[in-house]
């Protein structure tokens, strides 16, 4: 698996998303929405890289975690 540039783009997108949507939603709703987006994005990236099913699921989980962390960082940046 090749991690790197895609994850940095996802991290930056998560910060922007969290920064722009921080005050309008509850944290739990934001977490649910970002988790779904992360899994979908990870599966799409895994399919585009022609990986096995195990790696597609693993990439979906990793992308979700990266997106969740970056979204909450963006939300915290908005508050300060």
N, C-alpha and C positions, 0 to 999 in steps of 0.2 A: 504494500500500500504506500502511496506517495502522499504524505502530509506536507503542507507548507503553505503555498500561496493561496490556495482555496480557503484554508482555515483562517488566514489573515484577513481575507476579504469578508468572510462570514463574521469574524470578530468585529471588524469595523462596521459592518452593516448592523450588527446587534447593538453596538454602542449608539449608532445613529437612531435606530428604532427605539431603544430605551430612552434616549434623550428626548425624542419627539413625543412619545406616548406616556411619559412618566406620571403626569398629574391627572390624567383623564381616566385611568383604570385602576382597579385594585391589583395588588401584587399577585394574588392567586389567579386572577383572570389572565394577567399578563404572562404568568408562568405557564398556564395551560396552552395559551395561543402560541407561545414561542416553542414549547415542546413539540407541538404538532408541526409547526413550520420546520423545525430542526430535523425531525425524523423524515419528513417529505424531502427536504433538501438533501439530506444524507443519502437517502435511497436513490434519488436522481443522480447524484454524483457517483455513487457506487455503480449504477447501471452504465453511466457514460464511460467509466473506467473499465468496464467489462470484468468485474470482480465476481467471485463466487457469492453465494447467498449468505454465508457466514460473514464475509467481509462487508457486504452491503448492509447487513443489520448492525454490525459493529460500527461502521462509518456513520450510520444514522444516529446511533447513540452518542458517538463522539461529537458529531456536529451539533446535536441537541444540547449537550453540555456546554460546548463553546458558546453557542448562541444564548443560552440562559445566563451564563456568567457575564457575557458582554452586554446583554440587555440590562441586567441589574447595575452594572457599572455605569452605563449611560443614564439610567434612572437616578443614580446617586449624583452624577455630575450635574444633572438638571437641578437638583435640590440645593446644591452648594453654590 
